[in-house]
C-alpha cells in the first residue's frame, strides 16, 4: 500500500470512528498535509481531544515525534519546553533540556490552549510561527509541522490575540445533531488501536511534498481575489499572510480528494480560515457560495424566471389577440434569459468552471422557448 492509499484508509477509519465529523476529519488531515495549525472550538464532550490525538498518532506522530499537554493557568514553561539544563547553567548558558517536550515534536496537541500564560506565550508563538526556539544565545529550528489545539471558548485577553491568529484553520465543533447518528455513537465500539492504519514520517513527508506541488490555476486565484474583495466590503478582513497560507491548504485538500489541481469547489475550506469571530462565519460562507458557485445560483434563478414567464404565457386568455401578445412578450423575455445564460456559460468557461449544470439549465430554457413557439 503506497502513501496515498494509506492516507485514504486512515481517512476512512477516522470518519467511521468520529461520527458526524467528516468535514472536521478532512480539515485536520489537510492541515497536516499543508503543515498548518488547527484550532478546535467547542464545548466539552465533543471529541475534540480524541480526534486530535488520533490524527497525530496515525500520521507519523509515533514516539518522541508526538507531544500533548493540558494547559492550565498553573502550567509552567518547563512542562511545555523542558526544564532548565543545570549542566549548561554551570557553563554560564541558559538552555532547556527539550527531550520529550514540544520543541522536539513533529505533531502536537495542546488542550485548553488559551490557558497559556505570558511565561509560555512568547516561546509558543515563536515555535508556531517561525518553527524556532530560543536556546540561550542561540536560535534553533524545531521539527514541529502541525499543532492541533482545542479550547472551550475564544480568548478574551488581548495578549492571546496573536496566539489565536497563528491557527490557520478554525473549526467550531458541536454535539451530534442527527438522532440516527447519535444512535450509531451509542452502539459504536472503539477499535483496537493496534489494528489502526498508521503512516510513518517518511510517507507523510512524501505526501506533503506532493501537496505542495499541486497546481492552483489563474482562475482559482481570480476567485480568491474576488472573494477577498467581497469580504472586505462586508467588513470581514483577513491578513495577506492568511490568504497566502490558505493556498497551501487548498492544495492539500485537492490531494486528499485524489486530484492534482485545485478547483473552485476547494474554496469551501476557506469558510474555516477567513473568519476571526464566529459571527463572521455566515458572511464568509455566503461570499464563498457567491464566488465559487455564483454562476450556478444565478442560473437557477433565471430558470425559475423562465418557468414563470412560460406559465404566464399559457394562462387562459380571454381572446386570441391577447394570447398572441402574451406569447410574443414571453418569447422576447425567454430570448433575453437565454442570452444571459449564454454570457454566463462563456464566463464560466473562461474561468475554468464546471459548466455541465449550467448547460442543462440553458437547455431547459431553450425547451420552454420551443414549446411556446409550438403553441
C-alpha positions in Angstrom: 0.0 0.0 0.0 1.5 3.3 -1.1 1.3 6.6 0.9 -1.8 7.9 -0.9 -3.7 4.7 -0.4 -2.7 4.6 3.2 -3.9 8.1 3.6 -7.4 7.2 2.3 -7.6 4.2 4.7 -6.7 6.5 7.6 -9.3 9.0 6.4 -12.0 6.3 6.2 -11.2 4.8 9.6 -11.3 8.2 11.2 -14.6 9.1 9.6 -16.1 5.8 10.9 -14.7 6.5 14.4 -15.8 10.1 14.6 -19.5 10.3 13.7 -20.8 13.4 12.0 -17.3 14.7 11.8 -16.4 14.1 8.2 -15.5 17.7 7.4 -13.5 18.0 10.6 -11.5 14.9 9.9 -10.7 16.1 6.4 -9.8 19.5 7.7 -7.3 18.3 10.2 -5.8 15.8 7.7 -5.5 18.7 5.2 -3.8 20.9 7.8 -1.2 18.2 8.5 -0.6 17.8 4.8 -0.2 21.6 4.5 1.9 21.9 7.7 -0.5 24.3 9.2 -2.0 24.6 12.7 -5.6 23.9 13.6 -7.9 25.2 16.4 -10.9 23.2 17.5 -13.5 25.3 19.4 -16.4 23.8 21.2 -17.9 22.6 24.5 -16.6 19.6 26.5 -17.5 16.2 25.3 -17.4 16.8 21.5 -14.4 14.5 20.9 -12.0 17.4 20.1 -9.2 16.0 22.1 -9.7 12.4 20.9 -9.8 13.4 17.3 -6.6 15.5 17.6 -4.8 12.6 19.3 -5.9 10.1 16.8 -4.9 12.1 13.8 -1.5 12.9 15.3 -0.9 9.3 16.4 -1.7 7.9 12.9 0.2 10.5 10.8 3.8 10.0 11.9 3.4 11.1 15.5 4.9 7.9 16.9 7.3 8.0 19.9 9.1 11.3 20.5 7.5 12.7 17.4 4.3 13.5 19.3 3.7 15.8 22.3 0.4 16.5 24.1 -0.4 18.6 27.2 -3.4 20.0 29.0 -2.7 23.6 29.8 -4.0 25.3 33.0 -3.2 28.7 34.5 -0.6 26.9 36.6 1.2 25.3 33.7 4.9 26.2 33.7 7.3 26.7 30.7 9.2 23.7 32.0 6.3 21.4 31.4 6.0 22.5 27.7 9.5 23.3 26.6 11.6 21.3 29.1 13.5 22.0 32.3 16.5 24.3 32.6 19.8 22.5 31.9 21.9 22.5 35.1 24.9 21.5 33.1 24.5 24.5 30.8 24.0 26.8 33.8 27.3 25.7 35.2 28.9 26.8 32.0 27.1 30.2 32.1 24.4 29.2 29.5 20.6 29.4 30.0 19.3 26.4 28.0 16.5 23.9 28.3 16.5 20.1 28.1 13.9 19.6 25.4 13.8 15.9 25.2 10.2 14.6 25.1 8.8 18.1 25.0 7.2 20.3 22.4 10.4 21.6 20.8 11.2 18.0 19.6 7.7 17.1 18.4 6.7 16.8 14.8 3.0 16.8 15.6 1.5 18.1 18.9 -1.8 18.6 20.7 -2.4 21.3 23.3 -5.7 21.2 25.1 -7.2 24.4 26.6 -4.5 26.3 24.6 -5.8 29.7 25.7 -4.9 28.9 29.3 -1.3 29.7 28.2 0.2 32.3 30.5 2.6 35.1 29.5 5.6 33.0 30.6 4.7 30.4 28.0 3.2 32.6 25.3 6.3 34.2 23.7 8.1 30.9 23.2 4.9 29.2 21.9 4.3 32.0 19.4 7.9 31.7 18.0 7.6 27.9 17.7 4.2 28.1 15.9 5.1 30.9 13.5 8.9 30.6 12.9 9.3 27.0 14.0 12.2 28.1 16.1 13.2 28.1 19.8 15.5 30.5 21.6 18.1 28.4 23.5 20.1 30.9 25.4 22.0 33.0 22.9 21.2 30.5 20.1 18.1 30.2 17.9 17.4 26.6 16.9 15.0 25.1 14.4 12.3 22.8 15.7 10.7 20.0 13.7 7.0 20.9 14.5 4.8 20.7 11.5 1.3 20.9 12.9 -0.1 21.8 16.2 -3.7 20.9 16.9 -5.2 22.9 19.7 -8.5 22.8 21.5 -10.5 25.2 23.6 -13.9 25.5 25.1 -14.0 29.3 24.4 -12.4 32.1 22.4 -9.6 34.1 24.1 -10.7 37.2 25.9 -7.3 38.7 26.8 -5.7 40.9 24.2 -2.3 39.2 24.7 -3.8 36.0 23.4 -4.9 37.5 20.1 -1.5 36.8 18.4 -1.8 33.1 19.5 -5.3 32.9 18.1 -4.1 34.3 14.8 -1.4 31.5 14.5 -4.1 28.9 13.7 -4.9 28.9 10.0 -7.9 26.5 10.3 -10.6 27.2 13.0 -13.4 24.8 13.5 -16.4 25.1 15.7 -17.4 21.7 17.0 -20.8 20.9 18.4 -22.7 17.9 19.7 -24.1 15.3 17.3 -27.3 16.7 15.8 -29.0 13.8 13.9 -30.6 11.2 16.2 -29.8 8.2 13.9 -26.1 9.2 14.1 -26.3 9.6 17.8 -27.7 6.1 17.9 -24.6 5.0 16.0 -22.4 6.6 18.6 -24.2 4.7 21.4 -23.5 1.4 19.6 -20.0 2.3 18.5 -17.2 0.0 19.6 -13.8 1.7 19.8 -11.5 -0.3 17.6 -8.2 -1.8 18.9 -5.5 1.0 18.5 -3.0 -1.7 17.4 -5.2 -2.5 14.4 -5.4 1.1 13.2 -3.7 2.1 10.0 -0.8 4.4 10.6 1.8 6.3 8.4 5.4 6.8 9.1 7.1 10.3 8.8 8.8 9.5 5.5 5.4 8.6 3.9 3.9 11.8 5.4 6.7 13.8 4.0 6.2 12.3 0.6 2.5 13.4 0.6 3.4 16.9 1.9 5.8 17.3 -1.0 3.1 16.2 -3.4 0.6 18.6 -1.9 3.0 21.5 -2.2 3.3 20.7 -6.0 -0.4 20.8 -6.6 -1.4 23.3 -9.3 -3.5 26.4 -8.5 -4.9 27.8 -11.7 -5.2 31.5 -12.5 -9.0 31.0 -12.5 -8.9 29.9 -8.8 -6.6 32.8 -7.9 -9.1 35.1 -9.5 -11.8 33.6 -7.4 -9.7 34.2 -4.2 -9.1 37.8 -5.2 -12.8 38.3 -5.8 -13.6 36.6 -2.5 -11.2 38.9 -0.7 -12.8 42.0 -2.3 -16.3 40.8 -1.4 -15.4 40.1 2.2 -13.6 43.4 2.6 -16.8 45.2 1.6 -18.6 43.1 4.3 -16.1 44.2 6.9 -14.5 40.7 7.2 -10.8 41.4 6.8 -8.1 38.7 6.9 -4.4 39.3 6.6 -2.4 38.9 3.4 -0.5 36.1 5.1 -3.7 34.2 5.9 -4.8 34.3 2.3 -1.4 33.1 1.1 -1.2 30.3 3.6 -4.7 29.3 2.6 -3.4 28.3 -0.9 -1.3 25.6 0.7 -4.4 24.3 2.5 -6.4 24.2 -0.8 -3.6 22.2 -2.4 -3.7 19.7 0.5 -7.5 19.4 0.2 -7.1 18.7 -3.5 -4.6 15.9 -2.8 -6.8 14.5 -0.1 -9.5 14.1 -2.8 -7.1 12.5 -5.2 -6.7 15.4 -7.5 -3.6 17.1 -8.9 -5.2 20.5 -9.3 -7.2 22.9 -7.1 -10.8 23.5 -8.3 -13.3 26.2 -7.3 -15.0 23.6 -5.1 -12.0 23.6 -2.8 -12.7 27.2 -1.8 -15.2 25.8 0.6 -12.3 25.2 3.0 -11.9 29.0 3.3 -15.0 29.0 5.4 -12.8 27.8 8.3 -9.9 30.1 7.5 -11.1 33.7 6.9 -13.3 34.5 9.9 -12.0 35.9 13.2 -15.2 36.0 15.1 -17.7 33.1 14.8 -20.4 35.6 14.0 -18.5 36.4 10.7 -18.6 32.8 9.6 -22.1 33.1 7.8 -20.8 36.0 5.9 -17.7 34.1 4.8 -19.9 31.1 3.8 -22.2 33.3 1.8 -19.4 35.1 0.0 -17.8 31.7 -0.9 -21.1 30.5 -2.2 -21.4 33.6 -4.4 -17.9 33.4 -5.8 -17.5 29.6 -6.1 -21.0 28.7 -7.3 -22.4 32.1 -8.2 -23.0 31.2 -11.8 -25.0 28.2 -10.9 -27.0 30.0 -8.3 -27.8 32.8 -10.8 -28.6 30.2 -13.5 -31.2 28.6 -11.2 -32.8 31.9 -10.6 -33.0 32.5 -14.3 -34.6 29.1 -14.8 -37.3 30.0 -12.3 -37.9 33.2 -14.1 -38.2 31.4 -17.4 -40.7 28.9 -16.0 -42.8 31.8 -14.6 -42.7 33.6 -18.0 -43.7 30.4 -19.7 -46.6 29.8 -17.2 -47.7 33.4 -17.7 -48.0 33.0 -21.5 -50.0 29.8 -21.1 -52.7 31.4 -19.0 -56.3 31.2 -20.2 -56.5 34.5 -22.0 -60.0 36.0 -23.0 -59.2 36.1 -26.7 -56.6 35.0 -29.3 -55.3 38.5 -29.8 -54.4 38.9 -26.1 -52.9 35.5 -26.0 -50.7 36.2 -29.0 -49.4 39.4 -27.4 -48.7 37.5 -24.2 -46.8 34.7 -26.1 -44.8 37.3 -28.1 -43.9 39.1 -24.9 -42.9 35.8 -23.2 -40.8 34.8 -26.2 -38.9 38.1 -26.0 -38.2 37.6 -22.3 -37.1 34.0 -22.8 -34.7 35.1 -25.5 -33.2 37.7 -23.1 -32.9 35.0 -20.4 -31.2 32.7 -23.0 -28.7 35.5 -23.9 -27.8 36.0 -20.2 -27.3 32.2 -19.7 -25.1 32.2 -22.8 -22.9 35.0 -21.4 -22.7 33.2 -18.1 -21.6 30.0 -19.8 -18.9 31.8 -21.7 -17.7 33.5 -18.5 -17.7 30.2 -16.6 -15.7 28.5 -19.4 -13.1 31.3 -19.3 -12.7 30.8 -15.5 -12.4 27.0 -16.0 -15.7 26.3 -14.1 -17.7 23.1 -14.5 -20.5 24.2 -16.9 -22.5 20.9 -17.1 -25.2 22.1 -14.7 -25.4 25.5 -16.3 -25.7 23.8 -19.7 -28.6 21.8 -18.5 -30.4 24.9 -17.3 -29.8 26.6 -20.7 -31.3 23.5 -22.4 -34.4 23.7 -20.2 -34.9 27.3 -21.1 -34.5 26.6 -24.8 -37.1 23.8 -24.5 -39.5 26.2 -22.9 -39.0 28.6 -25.9 -39.6 25.8 -28.4 -42.7 24.7 -26.5 -44.0 28.2 -26.5 -43.5 28.7 -30.2 -45.1 25.3 -31.0 -48.3 26.5 -29.4 
